[in-house]
Amino acid sequence: MIADTQHERRLLQQMLVDACGNDSMPDIGALLVKLVVKDRAFAKYGAGAAVAVGEMTFDFHGMVREVGFRGVEALDGRIDEMLEALMS
């Protein structure tokens, strides 16, 4: 949906990690988290899940503050948890 290739997904993840590691970019980090979540929701569950992510009221800024500094693995784990909760 957002990233068409694995290379683009890796670039998106790297931009997310960079934004999360920079205290002056919380809005960019939150937006990138939302894009990654929507992309993963679409890939795992289809278009309806991506729409559901857009409608949810989740604190993406909080996610950036809580786990962003831990890197890709921590973000991936948190994103997977969030999607499982959304789809259950």
CORPEDA-V406246 format. One record per backbone hydrogen bond with DSSP energy under -0.5 kcal/mol. CO is the residue of the C=O (numbers start at 0). NH is the residue of the N-H. If there is no record, write none. Layout:
# CORPEDA-V406246
co=CO nh=NH
co=CO nh=NH
This chain:
# CORPEDA-V406246
co=1 nh=3
co=4 nh=8
co=5 nh=9
co=6 nh=10
co=7 nh=11
co=8 nh=12
co=9 nh=13
co=10 nh=14
co=11 nh=15
co=12 nh=16
co=13 nh=17
co=14 nh=18
co=15 nh=19
co=16 nh=20
co=18 nh=21
co=20 nh=22
co=21 nh=24
co=24 nh=28
co=25 nh=29
co=26 nh=30
co=27 nh=31
co=28 nh=32
co=29 nh=33
co=30 nh=34
co=31 nh=35
co=32 nh=36
co=33 nh=37
co=34 nh=38
co=35 nh=39
co=36 nh=40
co=37 nh=41
co=38 nh=42
co=39 nh=43
co=40 nh=44
co=40 nh=45
co=41 nh=45
co=45 nh=48
co=45 nh=49
co=46 nh=50
co=47 nh=51
co=48 nh=52
co=49 nh=53
co=50 nh=54
co=51 nh=55
co=52 nh=55
co=55 nh=57
co=57 nh=59
co=58 nh=62
co=59 nh=63
co=60 nh=64
co=61 nh=65
co=62 nh=66
co=62 nh=67
co=63 nh=67
co=66 nh=69
co=67 nh=70
co=70 nh=74
co=71 nh=75
co=72 nh=76
co=73 nh=77
co=74 nh=78
co=75 nh=79
co=76 nh=80
co=77 nh=81
co=78 nh=82
co=79 nh=83
co=80 nh=84
co=81 nh=85
co=82 nh=86
co=83 nh=87
